[in-house]
Amino acid sequence: MSPDKLTYMANQIATFFASQPEHEAVDGVAEHINKFWDPRMRVQLFEITDQGTDGFKPLVVAALEKINRPQKVGSAG
C-alpha cells in the first residue's frame, strides 16, 4: 500500500474519533488499528512514522504508543 494511502486511512480513523475526549479518542484510534489493520499494514505504519510523523494527525501520533508493533516477517539475514 502506498504511504500516502496508509496515512490517509490512519487520519480518517483519527477524524472519526476526534469528537471524543482526547484519551478516549487516542484509545479508539489504537484499538481500531490493532483490531482491523493487517499486521503488514501496521509494520508499514511504523516504518513511515519511525522516519517522521509529518502528515499524520496528532491523534494518530498519540496512539502510536498503544498500537501493537508487529515483528517484520521475512527479514532473515
Secondary structure, 3 states (H helix, E strand, C coil): CCHHHHHHHHHHHHHHHCCCCHHHHHHHHHHHHHHHCCHHHHHHHHHHHHHCCCCCCHHHHHHHHHCCCCCCCCCCC
